[in-house]
Amino acid sequence: MTKLAKYILTGLVISCAIYIFNSCANMASPTGGLYDVTPPRLIKANPPNNSLNVNKKIIEFEFDENIKIEKPAEKVIITPPQIEMPVIKSIGRKAIVELIDDFHESTTYTIDFTDAIVDNNEGNPLENFSHSFSTGDVLDTLAVSG
């Protein structure tokens, strides 16, 4: 191999190496993906919605993503009204409502969260979320027919 061919081959190898090293990675910050616009979705409730003969005072809701409960004292409405304010909190993907008052016999209870439940990162609210259960054999729907 001639001296000129060695220079050309060496120059070609160096040029290829420089091109490869410069094009390996682009220096840019990650985009983070698409913006989340969907509210949390209920996966499971314990006791389930519209349950009968409930005597458990702790109601748990599990969602598909981490949640927060915003202003529970203002936004969460429990019927019948409670004398002592229930404990309403969120832990990770769960919302927990602990009722303090004694249950009334054969009564339908409704927990209306309105828009208090939001996802942890973007704050997308779960609109008009409510949960009902009865301490008796019948669930009162408050509907009138005739």
N, C-alpha and C positions, 0 to 999 in steps of 0.2 A: 504494500500500500504506500502510495506516495505521500510526501509531507503535506501537500495541498489537500489531499483527500482526508488526511488525519485532522487538519484544521477545520475543514468543512464538517466532518462527522462530529468533532468536539463541539463546534459552534451550534450544530443542530441539536445535540443532546442537551446542551446548556439552555438553549432557547425553549425546548420542550419542557425542561424541568421548571424554568421560570414561569412559563405559561400555566403549567399544572398547579404550581404552588399558589399563584395569584388567583386562580379560578376555583379553588377548593371551597372556600366559604365566603359568604357575603357578610360584612359587618353591619348588622342591623338589629334593632331590638325586636323581640317577638311581638306579633300582633295580638295574641291572646284569644284569637278565634272570634266567632260571631257573638254579638251582644245578645244576652239572654232576655227575652221579652215574655216568657211564659211564667205564669204564677205557679206556686207549689201545687202538687197534685196529691190528694189524699190516697194513701195506700191501704191503711187499716185503721179501724177505730175499735177501742175496747172500753165499754160494750159497743157492739155495732149499732148503727143508726136505726131508730124505731124499735129498739129492743123492749121486751116486756119483762116484768117482775125483776127489775134491777134493784139491787140493794148495795151496790158498790159505790162508794163516794169519790173514787178517783177515776176520772175518765181520761184515757190516753188516745192521742191521734198521732199516727205516723205518716210522714210525708216523703216524697221522692227526693227531696233536697233539704239542706239545712234551712231552718226558718227562724224568724223573730216574731214576737208578739208586741205590736206597738200600742201603747196606751191601753193596757187591758182594763184598767179601772173605768175608762171613759167609753171604750168601743165595744167591749164584750158585755152582752145583755143576757142575763139568766132569768128565765121565768119558771115557776113563780119566783118573785123577788126574794133574795136571801137577806136575812137579818145581819149575819156576819159575812163580810166580803170573802169569797172563795179565793184560794191561792191559784193563780193562773200564771204559768211559766212555760218557757221553751228550753229544751235541752237538745241541741243538735238538730235531728230530724223529727223530734217529738214535741207536741204541745200537750201539756198536762193541766187538767182542771181538777182541783181538790175541793169538794164541797164541804163546808164546815157544819152547816145547819143540819138538823135531823130531817130525814125524808118524811113527807106527808104520805099517808096511805092512799093508794090508787090515784096517783097524780102523775100527769105528764110534765116532764121537765124539758125545756128547750134551752140550748146554749147557742146564742147567735153571735158569731164573731164579726159580723159586718165585713170590714176590710182590715181587721187587726192583724191577720196572719200575712206576713210578707216573706219573700225569700231573702236569705241572709246577705247576698252580695248586691243585687240590683234593686231590691225593695219592691219587686212586682207583687201587688196585693192579690190575695185570693178573695174575690168579691162574693158577697152574700153567702158565706159558708155558715150553715147552722146544723145542729145535731140534736135529735130528740130521743127520749127514752121514757118509759113509764115504770112506776113502782108497782103497778097493778097489772091486771090481765087485759086491759084495753088501752090503746093509744088514742088520746083525744086529738083529732086533727083540726079542731076549731072550724070545721066546715059545716055550713048549714045547707040542707037540701030540702026539697019539697015538691 
